[in-house]
């Protein structure tokens, strides 16, 4: 391999690494907020990076009872009747 091809491969590897980091962030950040809103530790989203564990975690998230308290609705104002 000559030096030009080697430099080109090193450049492509760095670009692919940056693209992989961006893709991972796009995948992880929404699940961070989903886990937090569901009442779980948001750090569980890092388990989504592990093969097969990610499927188990998504099923746990889908089928467990979320610890979310509904927001109280303000009472409806009924004007007095004259």
C-alpha positions in Angstrom: 0.0 0.0 0.0 1.3 3.4 -0.8 1.2 6.4 1.5 -1.7 8.1 -0.3 -4.0 5.2 0.2 -2.9 4.8 3.8 -3.7 8.5 4.4 -7.0 8.2 2.7 -8.0 5.2 4.8 -7.0 7.0 8.0 -9.1 10.0 7.0 -12.1 7.8 6.3 -11.8 6.0 9.6 -11.9 9.2 11.5 -15.0 10.4 9.5 -16.7 7.1 10.2 -15.9 7.4 13.9 -17.5 10.8 14.1 -20.5 9.6 12.2 -20.8 6.6 14.7 -20.6 9.0 17.7 -23.3 11.2 16.2 -25.5 8.2 15.5 -25.1 6.9 19.0 -26.0 10.2 20.5 -29.1 10.4 18.2 -30.1 6.9 19.5 -29.3 7.4 23.2 -30.6 10.9 24.0 -34.3 10.3 23.4 -34.2 7.1 25.5 -32.5 9.1 28.3 -35.6 11.3 28.5 -38.0 8.4 28.1 -36.4 6.5 31.0 -36.4 9.6 33.1 -40.1 10.3 32.4 -41.0 6.7 33.0 -39.5 6.9 36.5 -36.5 4.8 35.8 -32.8 5.7 36.1 -31.8 7.5 32.8 -28.5 5.7 33.0 -30.3 2.5 31.9 -30.2 3.9 28.3 -26.6 2.9 28.2 -27.6 -0.7 28.3 -29.2 -0.1 24.9 -25.7 -0.2 23.4 -25.3 -3.9 24.3 -26.6 -6.5 21.8 -29.6 -8.5 23.0 -29.7 -6.6 26.3 -31.2 -3.7 24.3 -34.2 -5.8 23.3 -34.7 -7.0 26.9 -34.6 -3.4 28.2 -37.1 -2.2 25.6 -39.5 -5.0 26.6 -39.0 -4.1 30.3 -39.7 -0.5 29.5 -42.8 -1.3 27.4 -44.5 -3.7 29.8 -43.7 -2.4 33.3 -45.9 0.0 35.2 -44.5 3.5 34.9 -44.1 5.5 38.1 -45.6 8.6 36.6 -48.2 10.6 38.5 -50.8 12.3 36.3 -50.8 16.1 36.3 -53.7 17.5 38.2 -56.1 19.4 35.9 -57.3 22.8 37.0 -61.0 22.9 37.8 -63.3 24.1 35.1 -64.7 27.6 35.7 -68.5 27.7 35.5 -69.8 31.2 35.5 -72.6 32.0 37.9 -76.1 31.9 36.5 -78.1 35.1 36.8 
